[in-house]
């Protein structure tokens, strides 16, 4: 049986993987950390570099766009397939999470290969993600001199700070975002052997819980034993929100039978959790209590204490403090509203507070709700065919426990379009943490899946979508 054109393009892409990895390693040397102003020049430097490479490979209108008080985006396109052919938009981001103070075992901005994994900040989140598309595009150009469909590419420089200006770019440059199908990188796979299609995200609500009992600090030797200790009270109030395992017990949702059954099929067991979360020896994952781990991770709300005003060692004094507070980060279940969760939190925390202490709860203004998507139609059938060819398995519908503002934004503005969320991350990637890595086998399969994906989508008509 003779190879199809897309098979030949895939063979070319596989042969070029070493060169692609070399390019990736070069990009990873740039500390494009968007949350640190001292590295904003690096973000712009990398954007210019990527723009030049896109132009050199044959993309049209490769440019760096920057609006006032923002970091740039890189945009490029290839629209020579004709107006009758569909246009796909590929989104990725080139900015990075910070690394200072983290216990990296290798230099964070120098790619190091160990076995099947490539270690560096941004290797999988998200340079490997969008570079898997550039490698696929390059293979089509090298083997066939053109792409099977129209294509636009956007690489953002502010994703790791919440994409605060992305919608402004959408408003200012609507033609850059105009497409028939959108492919958003920066997402997970449930294992290195199974490809994932992200269909849900949890939201994010941050609240400040404050307990006040005194007008000012007082001597603990004189008043201790008859006066509330706000630090202890704060801890007790947080404990009200959790169950015996330490999980958030407030605001839990009812997950439908089909979603629960599908969650049991996701290969997330104690060993995956132990390795992925880097648990130390002797520490076990939380018990699943007859609920699939994927449900706990993706479809139920969760609580994290991210900051407190509890006295640190350098602030030690024998005094009862006037007040204490904690910053609580709440991951909202997909579809769960901010208002409902705030009502539930207030009901539990402010009802009959110990010793009548004053309890206040203040929500951060930037909180965001989750995202829940139902992928149906020819574009997703095409994606399943593409991934079956590359991975030997169709896409598995998965959730992500985190909150990704750009996905929520795309979902809101372009909900009428097919949104295909893919990526190169897996449970051992450690995105946002020290020793981030990308599995090279996943990367190769992502590249070839993208080759097939463009070809499969090109068979569709705009009226099919």
C-alpha positions in Angstrom: 0.0 0.0 0.0 1.5 3.3 -1.1 1.9 6.2 1.4 -0.4 9.1 1.2 0.9 12.6 0.9 0.3 13.3 4.6 2.3 10.0 5.4 5.2 11.4 3.4 5.0 14.7 5.3 5.0 12.8 8.6 8.1 10.9 7.6 9.8 14.2 6.7 8.7 15.7 10.1 10.1 12.6 12.0 13.5 12.9 10.1 13.6 16.6 11.1 12.9 16.1 14.8 16.5 16.4 15.8 16.7 19.8 14.1 13.4 20.8 15.6 14.6 19.9 19.1 17.8 21.9 18.4 15.6 25.0 17.6 13.6 24.4 20.8 16.7 24.2 22.9 17.8 27.5 21.4 14.5 29.3 22.2 14.7 27.9 25.8 17.9 29.8 26.5 15.8 33.0 26.6 14.4 33.8 30.1 11.2 35.3 28.7 9.5 35.6 32.1 6.5 37.9 31.7 5.8 38.5 35.4 9.3 40.0 36.0 9.8 43.4 34.4 13.6 42.8 34.3 12.8 40.1 31.7 10.4 42.0 29.5 13.2 42.8 27.1 13.8 39.0 26.9 10.1 38.5 26.0 10.5 41.0 23.2 13.8 39.5 22.1 12.3 36.0 21.8 9.3 37.4 19.9 11.5 39.1 17.3 13.5 35.8 17.0 10.4 33.7 16.4 9.0 36.3 13.9 12.2 36.1 11.9 12.2 32.3 11.9 8.5 32.2 10.8 9.3 34.6 7.9 12.3 32.5 6.9 10.3 29.3 6.8 7.8 30.7 4.4 5.0 32.1 6.5 3.4 35.3 5.2 3.0 38.6 7.1 5.2 37.4 10.0 5.2 40.3 12.4 5.4 41.3 16.1 2.4 43.3 17.2 2.4 45.3 20.4 -0.2 47.6 21.9 0.3 50.2 24.6 1.2 48.8 28.1 1.5 45.2 26.9 3.9 42.6 25.9 3.8 41.5 22.3 2.2 38.8 20.3 3.8 37.2 17.2 1.4 36.8 14.3 1.9 35.0 10.9 -0.3 33.5 8.3 -0.4 31.4 5.1 -3.7 31.9 3.2 -2.7 30.5 -0.2 -5.1 27.5 -0.1 -7.9 29.7 -1.4 -11.0 31.3 0.0 -13.0 28.1 -0.4 -10.7 26.2 2.0 -11.1 26.5 5.7 -8.7 28.6 7.8 -7.4 27.3 11.1 -5.9 29.4 13.8 -3.2 28.1 16.1 -2.5 29.8 19.4 0.5 29.3 21.7 2.5 31.4 24.1 6.2 32.1 24.4 6.4 33.6 27.9 7.6 31.6 30.9 6.9 31.1 34.6 9.7 32.4 37.0 12.4 30.1 38.3 14.1 32.1 41.0 14.4 30.2 44.3 13.2 26.9 42.9 15.2 23.7 43.5 16.1 22.9 39.9 18.4 19.9 39.3 19.5 21.3 35.9 20.0 24.9 34.7 16.4 26.1 34.1 17.2 28.0 31.0 19.5 25.4 29.5 17.8 22.3 28.0 19.1 19.1 29.3 18.0 15.7 28.0 17.7 12.8 30.5 16.3 9.6 28.9 13.1 10.4 27.1 12.6 13.8 28.7 13.9 17.3 28.0 14.2 19.5 31.0 14.0 23.3 31.0 11.5 26.0 31.9 9.0 26.3 29.1 10.0 23.0 27.4 6.4 21.8 27.5 4.6 25.0 28.7 4.3 26.1 26.0 7.3 26.2 23.7 7.1 22.6 22.9 3.3 23.0 22.3 3.5 25.6 19.6 6.8 24.4 18.2 5.1 21.1 17.5 2.9 23.0 15.1 5.7 24.9 13.5 7.5 21.6 12.9 4.4 20.3 11.2 4.1 23.4 9.1 7.8 23.2 8.1 7.4 19.5 7.1 4.5 20.4 4.8 6.5 23.2 3.2 9.6 21.0 2.8 7.7 18.0 1.3 4.9 19.6 -0.6 5.8 23.4 -0.8 2.4 24.3 0.6 -0.1 23.6 3.3 -3.4 21.7 2.7 -5.4 24.5 4.3 -5.2 28.1 5.2 -3.5 28.8 8.5 -2.9 31.6 11.0 -0.5 31.5 13.9 -0.6 33.6 17.1 2.1 33.3 19.8 1.3 35.4 22.9 3.8 37.0 25.3 1.5 37.4 28.4 -0.2 34.1 29.0 1.7 33.4 32.2 0.4 36.6 33.7 -3.2 35.8 32.8 -3.4 37.2 29.3 -4.5 40.6 30.6 -4.4 42.3 27.1 -5.3 39.4 24.8 -8.9 40.6 24.4 -7.6 44.1 23.5 -5.5 42.5 20.8 -8.7 40.7 19.6 -10.5 44.0 19.5 -7.7 45.9 17.8 -6.7 43.2 15.3 -9.8 41.1 14.5 -8.4 39.9 11.2 -5.5 38.2 13.0 -8.0 36.0 14.9 -10.5 35.4 12.1 -10.7 31.7 11.4 -13.0 28.7 11.0 -11.3 26.3 13.4 -9.1 27.2 16.4 -6.4 25.0 17.8 -5.2 26.1 21.2 -1.9 24.5 22.5 -0.8 24.6 26.2 -2.8 21.6 27.3 -2.3 18.1 28.8 -2.4 14.5 27.8 -3.5 11.9 30.4 -0.4 9.8 29.8 2.5 9.6 27.4 0.6 6.9 25.5 -2.8 8.6 25.3 -3.6 11.9 23.7 -5.9 14.4 25.4 -8.5 16.8 24.2 -9.2 19.3 27.0 -13.0 20.0 27.4 -13.2 21.6 30.8 -11.3 23.9 33.2 -11.9 24.8 36.8 -12.4 28.4 37.7 -10.4 30.4 40.2 -11.7 32.4 43.1 -9.4 34.1 45.6 -10.7 35.3 48.9 -9.1 37.0 51.9 -10.4 35.6 55.2 -9.7 37.9 58.2 -10.3 37.3 61.9 -10.3 40.3 64.3 -10.7 40.0 68.1 -8.7 42.9 69.7 -8.2 46.6 69.1 -4.4 46.0 69.4 -1.9 43.3 70.4 -1.9 42.5 74.1 0.5 40.6 76.5 0.0 36.9 76.2 1.1 36.2 79.8 -1.4 38.6 81.2 -4.4 37.8 79.0 -3.6 34.4 77.6 -6.2 31.8 78.6 -9.2 34.1 78.6 -8.7 36.0 75.3 -9.2 34.6 71.8 -6.0 33.9 69.8 -6.9 35.0 66.3 -4.3 32.7 64.8 -5.9 29.6 66.3 -9.3 30.9 65.4 -8.2 31.4 61.8 -7.0 27.9 61.6 -10.2 26.5 63.1 -12.3 28.5 60.6 -10.3 27.1 57.6 -10.8 23.7 59.1 -14.6 24.2 58.9 -14.2 24.2 55.1 -12.5 20.8 54.8 -13.3 17.2 55.4 -11.3 14.5 57.3 -8.9 14.2 54.3 -8.3 17.9 54.1 -10.3 18.4 50.9 -12.7 21.3 50.4 -16.1 20.1 51.6 -18.0 23.3 50.7 -19.6 23.7 47.3 -19.1 20.2 46.0 -21.0 19.4 42.8 -23.0 16.4 41.5 -21.1 14.9 38.6 -23.3 13.2 36.0 -23.0 9.4 35.6 -21.4 9.4 32.2 -18.7 11.9 33.2 -18.0 9.8 36.4 -17.7 6.6 34.4 -15.4 8.2 31.9 -13.3 9.6 34.8 -12.7 6.1 36.0 -11.1 5.2 32.6 -8.5 7.9 32.9 -5.2 6.3 33.9 -4.6 8.4 37.1 -3.7 6.1 39.9 -1.7 6.6 43.2 1.6 6.0 41.4 0.9 8.6 38.7 -0.1 11.1 41.4 2.9 10.2 43.6 5.3 10.8 40.7 3.5 13.8 39.1 3.0 15.7 42.3 6.5 14.7 43.6 5.3 13.4 47.0 8.1 12.6 49.4 8.7 9.1 50.8 6.0 8.1 53.2 3.4 10.5 52.0 0.4 9.1 50.2 -2.2 10.7 47.9 -5.5 11.5 49.4 -7.9 8.6 49.5 -10.3 8.6 46.6 -13.4 7.6 48.7 -15.0 5.8 45.8 -14.7 8.9 43.6 -12.3 8.7 40.6 -9.1 10.7 41.0 -9.8 12.5 37.7 -13.1 13.8 39.2 -11.3 15.2 42.3 -8.7 16.8 40.0 -11.0 18.2 37.3 -14.6 18.3 38.3 -14.8 19.1 42.0 -13.7 22.4 43.7 -10.5 22.5 45.7 -9.0 24.7 48.4 -5.4 25.9 48.8 -4.1 28.3 51.5 -1.7 30.5 49.5 -0.7 33.1 52.1 -1.3 34.0 55.7 -0.3 36.8 58.1 0.5 34.2 60.8 3.7 35.4 62.7 6.9 34.3 61.1 10.0 33.4 63.2 11.5 36.9 62.7 8.3 38.4 64.0 8.1 36.3 67.2 6.8 38.0 70.3 4.7 36.9 73.3 1.6 38.7 72.4 -2.0 37.9 71.4 -2.4 39.4 67.9 -5.2 41.8 67.1 -6.1 40.1 63.8 -5.0 37.4 61.4 -5.8 36.6 57.8 -5.3 34.0 55.2 -5.6 34.2 51.4 -7.6 31.2 50.2 -7.4 30.0 46.5 -10.6 28.2 45.5 -10.6 26.1 42.3 -14.2 26.3 41.1 -15.8 23.2 39.5 -16.6 23.7 35.8 -19.9 25.5 35.5 -19.8 26.6 39.2 -20.5 30.3 39.7 -18.5 32.7 41.8 -21.6 33.9 43.5 -22.7 30.5 44.6 -19.3 29.6 46.1 -19.1 33.0 47.9 -22.5 32.4 49.4 -21.4 28.9 50.6 -18.2 30.2 52.0 -19.9 33.1 53.9 -22.5 30.7 55.3 -19.9 28.4 56.8 -17.3 30.9 57.9 -19.5 33.7 59.3 -22.1 31.6 61.0 -21.6 31.6 64.8 -17.8 32.5 64.8 -15.9 31.3 67.9 -16.1 33.8 70.8 -17.9 36.2 68.6 -14.8 37.3 66.7 -15.2 39.5 63.7 -14.9 37.5 60.5 -14.7 39.2 57.0 -14.4 37.6 53.6 -13.3 39.6 50.6 -13.1 38.3 47.1 -10.3 39.4 44.7 -11.7 41.3 41.7 -10.0 39.2 39.1 -11.7 35.8 39.9 -12.8 33.8 36.9 -15.3 31.0 36.4 -14.5 27.7 34.8 -15.1 26.4 31.3 -17.1 23.5 30.1 -17.2 22.5 26.4 -19.0 19.8 24.4 -16.9 18.9 21.4 -19.1 17.6 18.7 -19.1 17.8 14.9 -16.9 17.1 11.9 -13.8 19.0 13.1 -13.6 16.8 16.2 -14.1 13.7 14.1 -11.2 14.9 11.9 -9.1 15.4 15.0 -9.9 11.9 16.2 -8.8 10.5 12.8 -5.6 12.5 12.9 -4.7 11.4 16.4 -5.5 7.8 15.7 -3.0 7.8 12.9 -0.3 9.4 15.0 -0.9 8.0 18.5 -2.8 4.9 17.7 -5.7 6.2 19.7 -8.4 8.8 19.3 -8.4 11.9 21.6 -9.6 11.2 25.1 -11.9 14.0 26.5 -10.2 15.3 29.6 -10.4 18.2 32.0 -7.7 20.3 33.5 -7.8 21.2 37.2 -6.2 24.6 36.6 -7.6 27.8 35.3 -6.4 29.1 31.9 -7.8 32.6 31.3 -7.0 32.6 27.5 -9.1 29.4 27.1 -12.0 31.0 28.9 -11.6 34.1 26.7 -11.5 32.1 23.5 -14.5 30.0 24.7 -16.5 33.1 25.3 -15.7 35.0 22.2 -15.5 32.1 19.7 -17.9 29.6 21.2 -19.5 29.2 17.7 -16.3 27.7 16.4 -14.7 24.3 16.9 -12.0 24.8 19.6 -9.4 22.0 19.6 -7.2 22.1 22.7 -4.1 20.0 22.5 -0.5 20.1 23.8 2.6 18.2 24.8 2.2 18.1 28.6 1.8 14.8 30.6 1.4 14.0 34.3 5.2 14.2 34.9 5.7 17.6 33.1 5.7 19.7 36.4 4.5 22.8 34.6 5.0 25.9 36.7 7.3 24.0 39.1 11.0 23.2 39.2 12.4 20.6 36.8 9.7 21.2 34.1 10.2 18.7 31.3 8.7 17.4 28.1 8.5 13.8 27.0 10.2 13.6 23.6 8.0 10.7 22.4 4.9 12.8 23.2 6.5 15.7 21.2 7.1 13.6 18.1 3.5 12.2 18.2 2.2 15.7 18.6 4.1 16.9 15.6 2.8 14.1 13.4 -0.7 14.5 14.8 -0.6 18.1 13.7 0.5 17.1 10.2 -2.5 14.8 9.9 -4.8 17.3 11.6 -4.2 20.0 9.0 -4.8 17.4 6.2 -8.0 16.0 7.8 -9.4 19.5 8.5 -8.7 20.5 4.9 -11.2 17.9 3.7 -14.0 19.8 5.5 -16.1 22.5 4.0 -16.9 25.7 5.9 -20.6 24.7 5.8 -19.7 21.4 7.5 -18.5 23.2 10.7 
